[in-house]
Amino acid sequence: QINILSPKIIAGTLLWRDLIEKEGVGSVKYFVTENPLAGLGAVTNKGITIYWQPNNDINSQLLNLKTVLQNEQPQEYVDLRYGERVYWK
């Protein structure tokens, strides 16, 4: 009878799913997390996982994602959890 994920994280996750699909990044197959405080991962139909932090500004993370995808073609993941530092492989 305890909440594993807070309502804020659930709402942010649904918003994130809608935004990346709307922006043409891909559709989300499922989400993964080991610890919600460390962020979540969205596994897309394009074979990459997008790691993001629901407690940070979602719009700036989306902008960082779009910038990376315009200049690079990640094969495995894009990690947006660390503010302006974006990692991809």
Buried (B, 14 or more C-beta within 10 A) or exposed (E): EEEEBEEEBBEBBEBBBEBBBEEEBBEBEEBEBEEBEEBBBBBBEEEBBBBBBBBBEBEEBBEBBBEBBEEEEBEEBBBBBEEEEBEBE
